[in-house]
Amino acid sequence: MNRILALAEKEFLQIRRDHVLPRLIVLLPSLMLLLFGYAINFTLKGIPLAVHDASQDRVSQTLLQELTREDRFHLALQAKTPEEVVRAVDRGQARVGLVVPAGALEKVRRGESLSLEVYVDGTDPNFAFQAQAALRKAIQEVNARILLGRALAGESVLPPLSPSLHTLYNPENKTAWFMIPGIIGLVLTMFTVLLTALSIVREAESRMMESLLASPLRPHEMVLGKVLPYLFIAFGVALLVLALGHWVFGVPVRGSLALLLLAMFLFVLGSLAAGVLISTLARTQVQAVFGTYAYAFPTIFLSGFVFPIDGMPRLFQLLSYLVPARYLIEVLRGVMLKGVGLGVLWPHLLALALFSGLVLFLASARFQRQVAV
């Protein structure tokens, strides 16, 4: 028992003397708790709504007031035409579109049923279900007010407002169509960052890095040289996952394949550079693994991979803009499911390009400091 306790004491001393590992041990559970507690929220509020109101009367105004009550929906766009409503959903300006035809008040007074055209972004089946439920609830409450007046007057009690629902992009609500673009982003994050970080730390532990630092290679050349082989490997893995998703699960690719490959290239390049950056901060492979998981957790929770960003608190919605996988997943779902092009997705591609450039610069700067030391 004394020998076992002596060895355990030695292990505790090693952990305590490690300047990075104790911080990661405290940071990761705290980060997980905060992300699980705040980011995982399937109750959506403030859903962006695009509306074309051709009536502009008491019925349509009452409906809009009911939709925005209790922060169910947020009026993101007042469209001039029904086509503009669908374009707003395509561009991501709105997640739900509503078209109110002209003459709503007259039809209600005549006892006729008014058909409302509703367009829901169906890329996320869970979101589509909740959005449709929230919209139906608002319409039912408006109908209840109108029907109460009719019943007191002894008139017919047919539902005045009748929604005609159109689920866009994923009409059959297939979960695989929603998940696979996110899985591509997650696989690329874990695969690229972990492989690169472990490779460089392993070389540092085996003294191979000292030889590289003593060579004529410049820091940026060393970073690019380390990244290049894994760039091809990771890109091949991305294509494999994309092909399996298309052939096995039937996930469509409705937009430009070249745009899709460009987004994956930019993301893989930046993620590999992030692995290099983690390796310059880590001294052991254990630290590199913990650093990779710390980097990957925001990807899982804040990228929209599984958990809808619309349901998160405002702070976490803002933090999600710092997660590169969010932009990749937006491009993947935009190209694969929506079929939109560069005119819609260019902000996400610009963000990926800035991410890659910034992380490559930081990784090269860290290497420069190591060479100087």
Backbone torsions as a table, in degrees:
resi	resn	phi	psi	omega
1	MET	NA	-37.3	179.0
2	ASN	-62.9	-39.9	179.7
3	ARG	-65.9	-40.7	179.1
4	ILE	-63.1	-45.2	-180.0
5	LEU	-65.2	-36.7	178.7
6	ALA	-64.3	-42.1	178.5
7	LEU	-66.5	-40.1	178.1
8	ALA	-63.1	-39.5	178.0
9	GLU	-63.0	-39.8	177.8
10	LYS	-61.6	-40.7	179.7
11	GLU	-65.7	-41.5	177.7
12	PHE	-62.1	-39.6	178.9
13	LEU	-64.4	-39.9	178.3
14	GLN	-62.8	-42.2	179.0
15	ILE	-65.0	-41.2	-178.1
16	ARG	-67.5	-33.6	-179.7
17	ARG	-78.7	-15.5	176.8
18	ASP	-74.4	121.8	-174.2
19	HIS	-76.9	-19.0	-174.2
20	VAL	-104.6	-45.7	-171.7
21	LEU	-58.8	-46.0	178.6
22	PRO	-58.7	-36.4	178.3
23	ARG	-66.1	-40.9	178.5
24	LEU	-66.4	-36.6	179.6
25	ILE	-63.1	-35.8	177.4
26	VAL	-79.9	-39.9	-173.8
27	LEU	-68.3	-45.1	-173.5
28	LEU	-62.6	-49.8	177.4
29	PRO	-61.7	-36.7	178.4
30	SER	-65.3	-42.7	178.8
31	LEU	-63.6	-42.5	178.7
32	MET	-61.5	-43.2	-179.1
33	LEU	-62.2	-46.2	-179.5
34	LEU	-64.3	-42.8	-179.2
35	LEU	-67.7	-43.3	177.6
36	PHE	-64.5	-38.3	-175.5
37	GLY	-74.0	-37.7	-174.0
38	TYR	-104.8	-41.0	-172.3
39	ALA	-78.5	-31.7	-177.9
40	ILE	-84.5	96.9	-178.8
41	ASN	-145.8	109.2	-177.7
42	PHE	-90.1	-0.8	176.7
43	THR	-90.1	109.0	-173.1
44	LEU	-87.8	141.9	174.1
45	LYS	-139.6	156.3	178.1
46	GLY	63.7	39.0	-180.0
47	ILE	-66.8	125.5	179.9
48	PRO	-62.8	127.9	-173.8
49	LEU	-124.8	131.3	172.3
50	ALA	-107.6	132.1	-174.1
51	VAL	-129.2	133.2	166.7
52	HIS	-113.4	107.6	-177.1
53	ASP	-105.1	99.9	179.2
54	ALA	-84.9	-7.8	-177.6
55	SER	-91.0	-50.3	-177.6
56	GLN	54.0	48.1	179.0
57	ASP	-129.1	-171.5	-175.6
58	ARG	-64.0	-35.4	-178.7
59	VAL	-65.7	-50.5	-178.8
60	SER	-66.7	-37.8	178.8
61	GLN	-66.2	-39.5	176.9
62	THR	-63.4	-40.7	178.8
63	LEU	-63.1	-44.6	179.5
64	LEU	-64.8	-38.7	176.9
65	GLN	-62.7	-39.3	-179.7
66	GLU	-70.1	-37.4	179.6
67	LEU	-65.6	-38.8	-177.4
68	THR	-88.8	-4.2	178.6
69	ARG	-70.1	144.6	-179.1
70	GLU	59.2	24.2	176.5
71	ASP	58.8	32.6	176.7
72	ARG	-66.2	-52.0	-179.8
73	PHE	-124.9	154.8	175.2
74	HIS	-118.8	123.0	-178.0
75	LEU	-72.5	100.5	-176.2
76	ALA	-89.5	-26.3	-175.6
77	LEU	-154.4	132.2	170.0
78	GLN	-97.9	99.0	-174.5
79	ALA	-79.9	147.6	179.1
80	LYS	-87.0	-24.6	-179.5
81	THR	-136.1	159.1	174.9
82	PRO	-61.2	-34.7	179.8
83	GLU	-64.1	-33.8	179.1
84	GLU	-67.1	-28.9	176.9
85	VAL	-63.7	-47.5	-179.7
86	VAL	-65.4	-39.6	178.1
87	ARG	-62.9	-36.4	179.0
88	ALA	-63.8	-38.0	177.1
89	VAL	-69.9	-38.8	176.6
90	ASP	-59.0	-43.7	-175.7
91	ARG	-79.9	-8.0	-178.0
92	GLY	83.4	5.8	176.4
93	GLN	-68.1	-27.5	178.5
94	ALA	-140.8	153.6	175.7
95	ARG	-102.8	-18.6	178.4
96	VAL	-134.8	138.2	176.7
97	GLY	-119.9	141.7	-178.6
98	LEU	-131.8	130.3	177.0
99	VAL	-118.5	117.3	177.2
100	VAL	-102.3	116.9	-178.3
101	PRO	-70.7	165.2	179.9
102	ALA	-69.6	154.0	175.9
103	GLY	74.9	32.8	-178.5
104	ALA	-63.1	-47.0	-177.0
105	LEU	-63.7	-41.2	-179.6
106	GLU	-63.8	-40.8	179.8
107	LYS	-66.3	-40.3	179.0
108	VAL	-64.6	-41.3	179.1
109	ARG	-64.3	-33.3	179.5
110	ARG	-80.9	-3.6	-179.8
111	GLY	82.1	14.6	179.2
112	GLU	-89.0	159.9	178.0
113	SER	-90.9	131.0	-179.1
114	LEU	-97.6	120.4	-179.4
115	SER	-87.6	121.7	177.5
116	LEU	-101.6	131.6	177.8
117	GLU	-91.1	122.7	-177.6
118	VAL	-121.2	129.1	179.1
119	TYR	-117.9	121.5	-176.4
120	VAL	-117.3	134.5	174.9
121	ASP	-68.6	110.2	-175.1
122	GLY	-97.3	12.9	179.1
123	THR	-60.4	-34.2	175.9
124	ASP	-109.8	107.8	-177.9
125	PRO	-58.9	-35.6	179.6
126	ASN	-66.3	-43.0	177.3
127	PHE	-62.2	-45.5	-178.0
128	ALA	-59.5	-41.6	179.6
129	PHE	-63.5	-45.8	-178.7
130	GLN	-68.1	-40.1	179.9
131	ALA	-64.1	-42.9	178.4
132	GLN	-64.7	-39.2	179.0
133	ALA	-64.8	-43.2	178.9
134	ALA	-64.5	-38.7	-179.6
135	LEU	-70.0	-42.1	177.8
136	ARG	-62.1	-38.8	-179.9
137	LYS	-63.2	-43.4	179.0
138	ALA	-64.0	-41.9	179.5
139	ILE	-66.4	-39.0	178.2
140	GLN	-62.6	-37.7	-179.9
141	GLU	-68.8	-37.5	175.5
142	VAL	-67.3	-43.2	177.8
143	ASN	-59.5	-39.9	-178.5
144	ALA	-62.1	-38.9	178.8
145	ARG	-64.8	-45.0	-177.8
146	ILE	-67.9	-42.0	-178.0
147	LEU	-66.6	-31.8	178.1
148	LEU	-62.7	-44.6	177.7
149	GLY	-64.5	-39.1	178.8
150	ARG	-66.3	-42.2	-178.4
151	ALA	-63.5	-39.1	179.0
152	LEU	-66.8	-30.9	179.4
153	ALA	-86.0	-2.2	179.8
154	GLY	76.0	21.8	-179.7
155	GLU	-91.3	177.1	179.0
156	SER	-66.1	154.9	-174.9
157	VAL	-120.2	42.8	173.0
158	LEU	-73.2	146.2	179.3
159	PRO	-59.3	120.2	-177.4
160	PRO	-66.7	-42.1	-177.5
161	LEU	-109.6	126.3	-177.2
162	SER	-126.9	111.9	-178.7
163	PRO	-79.7	137.0	172.6
164	SER	-108.0	104.8	-170.4
165	LEU	-87.6	135.3	175.6
166	HIS	-125.3	112.4	177.0
167	THR	-90.2	112.3	-174.7
168	LEU	-85.6	149.9	169.6
169	TYR	74.4	-36.0	-178.5
170	ASN	-141.1	66.5	-171.3
171	PRO	-63.1	-24.3	179.8
172	GLU	-91.1	3.5	178.2
173	ASN	54.1	46.9	178.5
174	LYS	-78.4	121.6	-177.8
175	THR	-64.7	-35.9	-178.8
176	ALA	-60.6	-35.7	179.7
177	TRP	-63.3	-33.8	178.1
178	PHE	-79.1	-39.9	-171.3
179	MET	-77.8	-38.1	-169.9
180	ILE	-63.6	-43.3	174.0
181	PRO	-57.6	-37.6	176.9
182	GLY	-68.5	-37.6	178.6
183	ILE	-63.6	-38.1	177.0
184	ILE	-58.7	-46.1	178.5
185	GLY	-61.9	-41.7	-178.9
186	LEU	-68.6	-44.8	179.7
187	VAL	-60.1	-44.8	-179.9
188	LEU	-64.3	-37.8	179.1
189	THR	-63.5	-54.0	-177.0
190	MET	-65.6	-44.9	-174.6
191	PHE	-64.4	-49.3	-174.5
192	THR	-70.5	-48.4	-175.2
193	VAL	-66.6	-45.9	-175.9
194	LEU	-66.3	-46.0	-177.9
195	LEU	-61.3	-46.0	-177.5
196	THR	-67.4	-44.6	-178.5
197	ALA	-62.0	-45.7	-178.4
198	LEU	-66.8	-37.2	-178.7
199	SER	-61.5	-45.8	-176.2
200	ILE	-73.7	-40.3	178.9
201	VAL	-65.5	-37.5	177.6
202	ARG	-61.6	-40.0	177.4
203	GLU	-66.6	-37.1	178.9
204	ALA	-65.8	-40.1	179.4
205	GLU	-68.7	-30.4	-178.7
206	SER	-92.9	8.9	177.9
207	ARG	71.0	4.5	178.4
208	MET	-68.1	-31.9	-178.4
209	MET	-63.9	-32.2	179.2
210	GLU	-61.7	-38.1	178.1
211	SER	-66.4	-40.4	179.1
212	LEU	-65.7	-40.7	179.9
213	LEU	-66.7	-27.6	179.1
214	ALA	-84.0	-7.1	-178.8
215	SER	-79.4	169.5	179.4
216	PRO	-72.2	-1.9	-178.4
217	LEU	-61.7	135.1	173.5
218	ARG	-81.1	158.9	-176.7
219	PRO	-56.7	-44.7	-178.6
220	HIS	-68.4	-31.4	176.2
221	GLU	-68.3	-37.6	179.0
222	MET	-66.3	-42.4	179.9
223	VAL	-62.8	-48.0	-179.1
224	LEU	-65.9	-36.9	178.1
225	GLY	-65.7	-37.0	177.2
226	LYS	-71.3	-33.7	-175.5
227	VAL	-78.0	-35.0	-169.5
228	LEU	-56.4	-48.9	179.9
229	PRO	-60.8	-42.8	-179.6
230	TYR	-70.3	-24.1	176.0
231	LEU	-62.6	-46.0	178.4
232	PHE	-66.2	-41.6	-179.1
233	ILE	-64.5	-47.7	-178.0
234	ALA	-65.4	-37.5	178.6
235	PHE	-65.6	-38.1	175.7
236	GLY	-63.6	-40.0	177.3
237	VAL	-64.1	-41.1	179.0
238	ALA	-61.6	-43.9	178.5
239	LEU	-64.6	-37.3	178.3
240	LEU	-63.3	-47.1	179.8
241	VAL	-64.3	-40.5	179.0
242	LEU	-62.6	-44.3	-179.8
243	ALA	-66.3	-41.9	178.5
244	LEU	-63.7	-41.6	178.0
245	GLY	-61.5	-37.2	-179.0
246	HIS	-74.7	-45.3	-174.0
247	TRP	-82.6	-38.0	-176.0
248	VAL	-84.8	-45.3	-174.8
249	PHE	-102.6	-3.1	176.0
250	GLY	71.9	22.2	178.6
251	VAL	-67.9	124.3	-176.2
252	PRO	-76.4	161.1	168.8
253	VAL	-124.3	90.0	-171.4
254	ARG	-86.0	-17.8	-177.4
255	GLY	-106.5	-155.0	-175.3
256	SER	-78.6	121.6	176.8
257	LEU	-66.4	-34.7	178.6
258	ALA	-62.1	-40.4	177.9
259	LEU	-64.1	-39.9	178.3
260	LEU	-62.1	-46.4	-178.9
261	LEU	-67.2	-36.2	177.3
262	LEU	-62.4	-44.6	179.4
263	ALA	-62.8	-43.0	179.5
264	MET	-65.8	-38.2	178.4
265	PHE	-62.1	-48.0	-179.4
266	LEU	-62.0	-41.4	-178.9
267	PHE	-68.3	-44.5	179.9
268	VAL	-61.9	-43.1	179.3
269	LEU	-59.9	-46.4	179.2
270	GLY	-66.7	-38.6	-179.6
271	SER	-67.5	-39.5	176.2
272	LEU	-63.0	-41.2	176.7
273	ALA	-64.1	-35.4	176.1
274	ALA	-63.7	-37.5	175.4
275	GLY	-62.5	-40.6	176.4
276	VAL	-62.8	-42.6	-179.8
277	LEU	-62.9	-42.5	177.4
278	ILE	-62.1	-39.2	-178.7
279	SER	-65.6	-29.3	178.3
280	THR	-74.9	-20.3	178.5
281	LEU	-92.8	-23.5	-177.1
282	ALA	-96.8	145.2	179.0
283	ARG	-105.8	-20.4	-179.6
284	THR	-129.4	164.9	179.4
285	GLN	-66.8	-32.0	177.6
286	VAL	-63.6	-43.7	176.8
287	GLN	-62.3	-38.7	179.5
288	ALA	-64.3	-40.5	178.6
289	VAL	-64.6	-46.2	179.4
290	PHE	-63.9	-40.0	178.2
291	GLY	-63.9	-36.5	177.6
292	THR	-65.3	-43.7	178.8
293	TYR	-65.0	-38.5	177.3
294	ALA	-62.6	-34.9	178.2
295	TYR	-72.9	-35.4	-173.2
296	ALA	-80.7	-27.1	-176.6
297	PHE	-57.5	-45.7	176.4
298	PRO	-60.6	-30.4	177.6
299	THR	-63.0	-40.3	-178.1
300	ILE	-68.7	-41.6	-169.7
301	PHE	-97.8	-30.8	-170.3
302	LEU	-111.5	6.2	-176.6
303	SER	-96.2	-7.4	-172.4
304	GLY	82.3	12.0	-180.0
305	PHE	-59.3	-48.7	178.2
306	VAL	-124.3	-46.6	-170.8
307	PHE	-93.1	125.7	-176.2
308	PRO	-64.6	130.5	-179.7
309	ILE	-65.9	-30.2	-179.8
310	ASP	-61.7	-23.5	-178.6
311	GLY	-90.4	-1.9	-177.1
312	MET	-85.3	156.1	170.9
313	PRO	-60.0	157.9	-174.6
314	ARG	-56.4	-39.6	-178.8
315	LEU	-60.4	-45.2	-178.0
316	PHE	-73.1	-28.2	173.0
317	GLN	-63.8	-39.8	177.7
318	LEU	-69.0	-40.0	178.6
319	LEU	-64.4	-28.6	-178.6
320	SER	-63.8	-22.6	177.5
321	TYR	-68.8	-15.0	178.1
322	LEU	-89.9	-2.1	-177.5
323	VAL	-96.6	112.3	-176.1
324	PRO	-60.8	-33.0	-177.7
325	ALA	-62.6	-24.8	177.6
326	ARG	-58.8	-43.7	-177.3
327	TYR	-71.2	-37.3	177.3
328	LEU	-63.7	-45.4	-178.2
329	ILE	-65.5	-36.3	176.1
330	GLU	-61.6	-41.9	178.8
331	VAL	-67.8	-44.4	-179.0
332	LEU	-59.8	-48.4	-179.4
333	ARG	-70.6	-33.7	178.6
334	GLY	-65.3	-43.3	-178.6
335	VAL	-76.7	-46.5	-172.4
336	MET	-74.1	-43.9	-173.2
337	LEU	-98.6	-42.0	-176.1
338	LYS	-89.4	-29.3	-177.9
339	GLY	75.9	22.2	179.8
340	VAL	-81.8	164.0	-173.6
341	GLY	-116.6	-159.9	-175.5
342	LEU	-62.7	-32.6	-179.4
343	GLY	-60.5	-25.8	179.1
344	VAL	-98.7	-36.9	-168.9
345	LEU	-96.2	-1.7	-175.9
346	TRP	-58.9	-34.9	177.7
347	PRO	-62.3	-36.4	179.3
348	HIS	-69.6	-39.8	177.5
349	LEU	-66.5	-38.4	177.0
350	LEU	-62.5	-41.9	178.6
351	ALA	-62.8	-41.0	177.8
352	LEU	-65.1	-39.4	178.4
353	ALA	-64.7	-43.0	177.5
354	LEU	-64.1	-40.3	177.2
355	PHE	-60.1	-48.3	-179.1
356	SER	-62.2	-46.7	-179.2
357	GLY	-62.5	-43.0	-178.1
358	LEU	-66.0	-45.5	-177.2
359	VAL	-69.5	-37.5	175.2
360	LEU	-61.3	-40.1	178.4
361	PHE	-64.6	-44.8	-179.5
362	LEU	-65.4	-40.2	178.9
363	ALA	-64.3	-41.9	178.4
364	SER	-64.8	-39.0	179.8
365	ALA	-65.3	-40.1	177.6
366	ARG	-64.6	-40.5	176.9
367	PHE	-63.7	-37.8	178.0
368	GLN	-59.4	-41.7	179.7
369	ARG	-66.8	-38.2	178.7
370	GLN	-65.5	-39.3	178.1
371	VAL	-63.8	-41.1	-179.9
372	ALA	-64.1	-37.9	179.3
373	VAL	-70.0	NA	NA
